[in-house]
Amino acid sequence: MQERSGHTSVETIAFDGLLVIVGGGTVDLDVLRELYLRGAHLVGADSGANTIAAAGLKPEAVIGDFDSVEDINRWLGKTRLLHLTEQLTIDFEKALYSTRAPVTVALGMTGKRFDHTLAALDAVTRHAGRNVILVDEEDLALVLDRPFSFAVEPGERVSVHPLAPVSFEDSTGLVYPLDGLTLAPGVLTGTSNAATEGPFSITPTNDGPWLLILHRSNLMALLDKLLVS
């Protein structure tokens, strides 16, 4: 394996507004098109460029080791190509460490292949300081390392999954309060909690990264909140 560059010498592409990184997993093309119509910048993480093309769209950049994108030459002179040959990270993480954006949605990074899903969770753990939302066929998972509040329908599922040990000071608007709990992978998680009436809020006491997992139908409202905050 080649040594990772440490990210310091890698070109960084800055985007304003919403960035959508598309991978090689299952992607709802209607969701991809809707995000594009909302002004999202599209980046293909290697074979994710194939998916963007299948939606009738063009990526602003293709990033990865280019081992799975179909005919990389088709993109020459048409979009930005960032060829990263290190093999310590998956293409999704290559796209993360070589881009910046206020909010990033990742499509096709979870589901389909379990090993890729686990690697994607490792990647967002290492990049927990930025707003990243993983989206699959059913759910969305927002990566957080700070207090957060949001509103969903009463009774709707609200799951909290720790990516590292994280303690919670308090919570409101949840059927099962998180007050005083410490969650940790392999020890205790917050699966299948639910909202009561009104917005819920969750306040951690440390900055350990965690996932807020909601139904995918909340994606656009969540983006509205993140893009104005």
C-alpha positions in Angstrom: 0.0 0.0 0.0 1.1 3.5 -0.7 1.5 6.0 2.1 -1.3 8.5 2.4 -0.2 12.0 1.6 -1.4 13.4 4.9 -3.7 15.6 2.8 -1.3 18.5 3.0 0.0 18.3 -0.5 -3.3 17.2 -2.1 -5.2 19.7 -4.2 -8.3 21.0 -2.4 -11.4 22.0 -4.3 -13.6 24.5 -2.5 -17.4 24.6 -3.2 -19.9 27.1 -2.0 -23.3 25.9 -0.8 -24.2 22.2 -1.2 -21.8 19.5 -2.4 -23.1 16.1 -3.4 -20.4 13.3 -3.6 -21.7 10.3 -5.5 -20.3 6.8 -5.1 -20.8 3.4 -6.7 -23.5 2.1 -4.4 -27.2 2.3 -4.9 -28.4 5.8 -5.7 -31.9 7.1 -6.2 -31.5 9.1 -9.4 -34.6 11.2 -8.6 -33.0 12.4 -5.4 -29.7 13.2 -7.2 -31.6 15.2 -9.8 -33.6 17.0 -7.1 -30.4 18.0 -5.3 -28.9 19.2 -8.6 -31.9 21.4 -9.2 -31.4 22.9 -5.8 -28.1 24.1 -6.9 -25.8 21.3 -5.7 -22.3 20.8 -7.0 -21.8 17.2 -8.1 -18.6 15.2 -7.6 -18.1 11.6 -8.7 -16.1 9.5 -6.3 -14.5 7.3 -9.0 -17.4 5.1 -10.4 -19.9 7.6 -9.0 -19.2 9.6 -12.2 -21.0 6.7 -14.0 -24.0 7.2 -11.8 -24.1 11.0 -12.4 -23.9 10.4 -16.1 -26.7 7.9 -15.9 -28.9 10.6 -14.4 -28.2 12.8 -17.4 -25.9 15.1 -15.4 -22.2 16.0 -15.5 -19.9 16.0 -12.5 -17.9 19.1 -11.7 -15.0 16.8 -10.7 -14.2 13.1 -10.7 -11.9 12.1 -7.7 -10.4 8.8 -6.9 -7.9 6.2 -8.1 -9.9 5.7 -11.3 -9.9 1.9 -11.0 -13.7 1.6 -11.5 -14.9 4.6 -13.5 -16.0 3.6 -17.0 -13.7 5.1 -19.6 -12.1 8.0 -17.7 -11.0 9.4 -21.0 -14.6 10.4 -21.7 -14.2 13.1 -19.1 -11.0 14.6 -20.4 -11.5 18.3 -21.1 -15.1 18.1 -19.8 -14.6 18.2 -16.1 -11.9 18.3 -13.4 -10.0 15.1 -12.8 -8.2 14.5 -9.5 -6.3 11.2 -9.7 -5.3 10.1 -6.2 -3.3 6.8 -6.2 -2.9 6.2 -2.5 -4.6 3.0 -1.4 -5.1 3.6 2.4 -8.5 5.2 1.8 -11.6 4.5 -0.2 -12.6 6.9 -3.0 -15.2 8.5 -0.8 -12.6 9.6 1.7 -10.4 10.8 -1.1 -13.3 13.0 -2.2 -13.8 14.2 1.4 -10.2 15.2 2.1 -9.8 16.9 -1.3 -12.9 19.0 -1.1 -14.5 21.6 1.1 -18.1 22.7 1.3 -20.5 24.0 4.0 -22.7 20.9 3.6 -21.9 17.6 1.9 -24.5 14.9 0.9 -23.0 11.5 0.2 -25.1 9.2 -2.1 -24.2 5.6 -2.9 -21.7 5.3 0.0 -23.8 3.0 2.3 -25.9 0.0 1.5 -25.1 -2.5 -1.3 -21.6 -3.5 -0.1 -21.2 -4.0 3.7 -17.4 -3.4 3.6 -17.9 -0.1 1.8 -20.5 0.9 4.3 -18.1 0.3 7.2 -15.3 2.1 5.4 -17.6 5.1 4.8 -18.5 5.2 8.5 -14.7 5.2 9.3 -14.2 8.0 6.8 -16.9 10.3 8.2 -15.6 9.6 11.7 -12.2 11.0 10.7 -13.9 14.0 9.0 -16.6 14.7 11.7 -15.8 18.4 11.8 -17.8 19.0 8.6 -21.5 18.7 7.8 -21.8 15.3 6.0 -25.1 13.5 5.4 -25.0 9.9 4.3 -28.1 8.9 2.3 -29.3 5.5 1.3 -32.5 3.8 0.1 -34.3 4.3 3.5 -32.5 6.7 5.8 -30.2 9.6 6.2 -27.4 9.9 8.7 -26.0 13.3 9.7 -22.6 13.3 11.2 -22.4 15.5 14.3 -20.0 16.4 17.0 -22.1 19.2 18.6 -25.5 19.9 20.0 -28.3 19.7 17.5 -32.1 20.3 17.3 -34.6 19.5 14.6 -38.3 18.8 14.1 -39.9 15.7 12.8 -43.4 14.3 13.0 -44.5 13.0 16.5 -43.7 9.3 16.7 -41.1 9.4 14.0 -38.0 7.4 14.5 -34.9 9.2 15.8 -31.8 7.0 16.2 -28.5 8.1 17.7 -25.4 6.1 16.9 -22.0 6.8 18.4 -19.0 6.7 16.1 -16.8 7.0 19.2 -17.6 7.2 22.9 -19.9 10.2 23.5 -21.7 11.4 26.6 -24.9 13.4 26.6 -25.8 16.2 28.9 -29.5 16.2 28.1 -32.2 15.9 25.4 -35.7 17.1 24.9 -38.5 15.9 22.7 -37.5 12.2 22.7 -39.5 9.3 24.0 -36.3 7.9 25.7 -34.2 10.8 27.1 -30.4 10.7 26.6 -29.7 12.7 29.8 -26.5 11.5 31.5 -26.0 8.5 29.1 -22.7 7.6 27.5 -23.0 5.8 24.2 -20.1 3.9 22.6 -19.7 1.5 19.7 -20.1 -2.1 20.9 -21.3 -0.9 24.3 -24.5 1.1 24.1 -26.3 2.8 21.2 -29.5 4.8 20.8 -31.3 2.8 18.1 -35.1 3.3 17.5 -35.8 6.2 19.8 -38.7 8.4 18.7 -39.8 12.0 18.7 -42.6 13.3 20.9 -44.3 16.6 20.1 -42.4 19.6 18.8 -38.7 19.8 17.9 -36.2 17.5 19.6 -32.8 18.6 20.9 -29.7 16.6 21.8 -26.8 18.1 23.7 -23.6 16.1 24.1 -21.0 16.9 26.8 -18.0 16.0 24.7 -17.1 16.2 21.0 -17.1 12.5 20.2 -18.7 12.1 16.7 -22.2 10.6 16.5 -24.8 9.9 13.8 -28.3 11.3 13.9 -30.3 8.8 11.8 -33.7 9.8 10.4 -36.0 8.7 7.6 -34.8 10.0 4.2 -38.0 12.0 3.7 -36.4 14.6 6.1 -33.5 15.3 3.8 -34.6 18.6 2.1 -35.8 20.1 5.4 -32.5 19.2 7.0 -30.6 20.8 4.2 -32.6 23.9 4.6 -31.6 24.1 8.2 -27.9 23.3 7.7 -27.4 25.7 4.8 -28.7 28.7 6.7 -27.0 28.0 10.0 
